[in-house]
Amino acid sequence: MTTPTPSAGWHPDPEGRPQLRWWDGKQWTSATKAIPNRPGPGGGPTTPTVDPAARKRGNKIAAGVLGVIVLAFVAFGIFGGDSEDDTASAAEVTTTKTPAAAETTTKSAAEVSASQAASSSRTAAAAAAAAAEAEKRRQAEAARLDPNTYETLGERDFALLAKNPDSFVGRKITVYGVVMQADAATGNKQFLARTAAEPMGASYNYDQTTLITTQDPSIIANIVEDDFVTMHVEVSGSYTYDTKIGGSNTVPEFKINIINVTG
């Protein structure tokens, strides 16, 4: 005879434990409960008591599933993922850098000495340049006041100067002449003279009208009309002025540095 299949319900645990196990009509399930003092009517399982062994098996299965999920996410992060995930991950990467060490400004004794030496050298060079410039000015002033540094022109060269004064600008020459106008009209820094390349015996022999100027009025302070003079001058170029009769005249202009009254 075959053993009849029990109907679905609570039955003594076939494993011999002091509890009831649920038979679903086809197989034993993991649902168990304590044996009641009074057998109650059959029915579906309520809240079954979980078998410890079944709990361990369930925990192992859940841990395995969780491990698979974690591995899947790790693999996805390494080998795949869209650009937005990559961007988010990159944004989460810390960008804090270790601050660069503060640059020291302390100089060694050798550096301080070298700096002081360089500063002293620059100071000395500036002082030398200033001294050289001062010496150059001193020599120029000495030459300006030395009659021997002025050239004497011949009659022909003086005639060329009278014809084109601008071609002689800057030349230092010695000229002779007679004062023809030195009054309030000419002022205290200039006068008109008739000049020549060499001394003449009479005033009418000086025939080249010339404007004589100076920046130092004291040089010509004692000059008056009709004085015979020897002058050491620098050629300034040509000068045009209005005459008393309403015309104009262009003459050489000389800047005077030394003047001597000779008669």
C-alpha positions as CSV (number, residue, x, y, z in Angstrom):
1,M,0.0,0.0,0.0
2,T,1.1,3.5,-0.6
3,T,1.2,6.1,2.2
4,P,-1.5,8.6,1.7
5,T,-0.3,12.2,1.1
6,P,-1.3,14.4,4.1
7,S,-3.5,17.4,3.4
8,A,-2.1,20.9,3.7
9,G,-1.8,22.1,7.2
10,W,0.3,21.9,10.4
11,H,1.8,18.6,11.2
12,P,4.4,17.2,13.6
13,D,7.9,18.2,12.3
14,P,9.2,15.2,10.3
15,E,12.7,16.0,11.6
16,G,11.5,15.1,15.1
17,R,11.8,18.6,16.6
18,P,9.2,19.5,19.3
19,Q,7.3,21.8,16.9
20,L,4.8,21.8,14.1
21,R,5.8,22.3,10.4
22,W,3.6,23.5,7.6
23,W,2.8,21.0,4.8
24,D,1.6,22.9,1.7
25,G,0.1,19.8,0.2
26,K,3.2,19.0,-1.9
27,Q,6.2,19.6,0.3
28,W,7.4,20.7,3.7
29,T,8.0,24.4,4.1
30,S,10.3,26.3,6.4
31,A,7.3,27.7,8.4
32,T,7.2,26.2,11.9
33,K,5.4,27.0,15.2
34,A,5.3,25.6,18.7
35,I,2.9,22.8,19.5
36,P,-0.2,24.4,21.2
37,N,-1.6,23.1,24.4
38,R,-4.8,22.6,22.5
39,P,-4.9,21.7,18.9
40,G,-6.6,24.4,17.0
41,P,-8.4,24.1,13.8
42,G,-6.3,23.8,10.6
43,G,-5.7,26.8,8.5
44,G,-3.0,28.8,6.7
45,P,0.2,29.7,8.4
46,T,0.1,32.8,10.6
47,T,3.4,34.4,11.6
48,P,5.7,31.3,11.5
49,T,8.6,30.8,13.8
50,V,11.7,31.1,11.7
51,D,14.0,28.1,11.9
52,P,17.6,29.2,12.9
53,A,19.1,27.0,10.3
54,A,16.8,28.5,7.7
55,R,17.7,32.0,8.9
56,K,21.4,31.2,8.4
57,R,20.8,29.9,4.9
58,G,18.7,33.0,4.1
59,N,21.4,35.3,5.5
60,K,24.1,33.6,3.4
61,I,21.9,33.9,0.3
62,A,21.3,37.6,1.0
63,A,25.0,38.2,1.6
64,G,25.8,36.5,-1.7
65,V,23.3,38.6,-3.6
66,L,24.6,41.8,-2.0
67,G,28.2,40.8,-2.9
68,V,27.2,40.3,-6.5
69,I,25.5,43.7,-6.6
70,V,28.5,45.4,-5.1
71,L,30.9,43.7,-7.6
72,A,28.6,44.8,-10.4
73,F,28.7,48.4,-9.3
74,V,32.5,48.3,-8.9
75,A,32.9,46.8,-12.3
76,F,30.5,49.4,-13.8
77,G,32.5,52.2,-12.1
78,I,35.8,50.9,-13.6
79,F,34.8,49.9,-17.1
80,G,31.7,51.9,-17.8
81,G,29.4,54.6,-16.7
82,D,28.2,57.7,-18.6
83,S,29.9,61.0,-18.7
84,E,27.7,62.5,-16.0
85,D,28.8,59.9,-13.5
86,D,32.4,60.5,-14.5
87,T,31.9,64.2,-14.1
88,A,30.3,63.7,-10.7
89,S,33.1,61.4,-9.6
90,A,35.7,63.9,-10.8
91,A,33.9,66.6,-8.9
92,E,34.1,64.6,-5.7
93,V,37.9,64.2,-6.1
94,T,39.6,66.6,-3.6
95,T,41.6,69.3,-5.3
96,T,43.2,70.6,-2.1
97,K,46.9,71.0,-2.7
98,T,49.6,71.3,-0.1
99,P,50.4,75.1,0.2
100,A,53.8,75.9,-1.2
101,A,56.3,76.6,1.4
102,A,56.6,80.4,1.9
103,E,59.6,81.7,0.1
104,T,62.2,82.9,2.4
105,T,63.4,86.4,2.1
106,T,66.3,86.1,4.5
107,K,69.6,86.7,2.7
108,S,72.9,85.2,3.6
109,A,75.8,87.4,4.7
110,A,77.4,86.8,1.2
111,E,74.2,88.0,-0.6
112,V,73.9,91.0,1.7
113,S,77.6,91.9,1.0
114,A,77.1,91.4,-2.7
115,S,74.0,93.6,-2.7
116,Q,75.8,96.3,-0.8
117,A,78.8,96.1,-3.2
118,A,76.5,96.5,-6.2
119,S,74.7,99.4,-4.6
120,S,78.1,101.1,-3.8
121,S,79.2,100.4,-7.4
122,R,76.1,102.1,-8.8
123,T,76.6,105.0,-6.5
124,A,80.2,105.3,-7.4
125,A,79.3,105.2,-11.1
126,A,76.7,107.9,-10.7
127,A,79.1,110.0,-8.8
128,A,81.8,109.5,-11.4
129,A,79.3,110.4,-14.2
130,A,78.2,113.6,-12.4
131,A,81.9,114.5,-11.8
132,A,82.7,114.0,-15.4
133,E,79.8,116.2,-16.5
134,A,80.8,118.9,-14.0
135,E,84.4,118.7,-15.3
136,K,83.1,119.0,-18.9
137,R,81.1,122.1,-18.0
138,R,84.1,123.6,-16.2
139,Q,86.3,123.0,-19.1
140,A,83.7,124.5,-21.5
141,E,83.5,127.6,-19.3
142,A,87.2,127.9,-19.1
143,A,87.5,127.7,-22.8
144,R,84.7,130.2,-23.2
145,L,86.7,132.7,-21.2
146,D,90.0,131.9,-22.9
147,P,90.7,134.2,-25.9
148,N,93.2,131.7,-27.2
149,T,90.3,129.2,-28.0
150,Y,88.8,131.6,-30.5
151,E,89.9,131.5,-34.2
152,T,90.7,134.5,-36.3
153,L,89.1,134.6,-39.7
154,G,90.7,136.0,-42.9
155,E,89.0,138.7,-44.9
156,R,87.5,136.2,-47.4
157,D,86.2,133.9,-44.7
158,F,84.6,136.8,-42.9
159,A,82.9,137.9,-46.2
160,L,81.6,134.3,-46.5
161,L,80.3,134.5,-42.9
162,A,78.5,137.8,-43.7
163,K,77.0,136.2,-46.8
164,N,75.7,133.1,-45.0
165,P,75.9,133.3,-41.2
166,D,73.9,130.0,-40.7
167,S,76.8,128.0,-42.3
168,F,79.1,129.2,-39.4
169,V,76.8,128.5,-36.5
170,G,78.8,127.4,-33.4
171,R,82.1,128.7,-34.6
172,K,84.1,130.6,-32.0
173,I,85.8,133.6,-33.6
174,T,87.5,136.9,-32.8
175,V,86.0,140.0,-34.5
176,Y,86.7,143.7,-34.3
177,G,84.3,146.6,-34.6
178,V,82.7,149.8,-33.5
179,V,79.5,150.2,-31.5
180,M,76.8,151.8,-33.7
181,Q,73.7,151.6,-31.4
182,A,73.6,150.7,-27.7
183,D,70.6,152.4,-26.1
184,A,67.1,151.8,-24.7
185,A,65.9,150.6,-28.0
186,T,68.4,147.8,-28.1
187,G,68.1,147.0,-24.4
188,N,70.7,145.7,-21.9
189,K,71.3,142.3,-23.6
190,Q,72.3,143.4,-27.1
191,F,73.6,146.1,-29.3
192,L,74.4,146.8,-33.0
193,A,78.0,147.1,-34.2
194,R,79.9,147.4,-37.5
195,T,82.5,144.6,-37.6
196,A,85.4,143.3,-39.6
197,A,87.9,140.3,-39.4
198,E,90.7,142.6,-38.3
199,P,91.2,146.0,-36.6
200,M,90.5,149.1,-38.8
201,G,91.9,152.6,-38.3
202,A,88.6,154.5,-38.7
203,S,85.0,153.7,-37.8
204,Y,83.8,154.0,-41.4
205,N,86.1,151.1,-42.4
206,Y,83.9,148.7,-40.4
207,D,81.2,148.0,-42.9
208,Q,79.4,144.8,-41.8
209,T,76.4,145.5,-39.5
210,T,76.2,142.8,-36.8
211,L,73.9,142.1,-33.9
212,I,75.8,141.3,-30.7
213,T,73.8,139.5,-27.9
214,T,74.5,138.1,-24.4
215,Q,72.7,136.3,-21.6
216,D,74.7,138.2,-19.0
217,P,74.0,141.9,-19.2
218,S,77.0,142.7,-17.0
219,I,79.3,141.8,-19.9
220,I,78.1,144.8,-22.0
221,A,77.0,147.0,-19.1
222,N,79.8,149.6,-19.8
223,I,79.5,149.6,-23.6
224,V,78.3,152.8,-25.3
225,E,77.9,154.0,-28.9
226,D,81.2,154.7,-30.8
227,D,83.3,152.4,-28.6
228,F,86.0,150.5,-30.5
229,V,85.9,146.9,-29.3
230,T,87.6,143.6,-29.7
231,M,85.1,140.7,-29.2
232,H,85.3,137.0,-28.8
233,V,82.0,135.5,-29.9
234,E,80.1,132.4,-31.0
235,V,78.2,132.6,-34.3
236,S,74.5,132.2,-33.7
237,G,73.4,132.5,-37.3
238,S,71.4,135.1,-39.1
239,Y,69.0,137.7,-37.6
240,T,66.5,139.9,-39.3
241,Y,65.3,143.2,-37.8
242,D,63.2,146.2,-38.8
243,T,65.0,149.4,-39.6
244,K,64.0,152.9,-38.5
245,I,62.9,153.8,-42.1
246,G,60.4,151.0,-42.2
247,G,62.4,148.3,-44.0
248,S,64.2,145.2,-42.7
249,N,67.7,144.0,-42.6
250,T,69.3,140.6,-42.1
251,V,72.7,140.5,-40.5
252,P,75.0,138.0,-38.7
253,E,74.2,137.4,-35.0
254,F,77.1,136.8,-32.6
255,K,76.8,135.8,-28.9
256,I,79.5,137.6,-27.0
257,N,81.6,136.0,-24.3
258,I,84.5,138.4,-24.0
259,I,84.7,142.1,-24.9
260,N,87.5,144.6,-24.6
261,V,87.1,148.3,-25.3
262,T,90.1,149.5,-27.3
263,G,89.2,153.1,-28.0
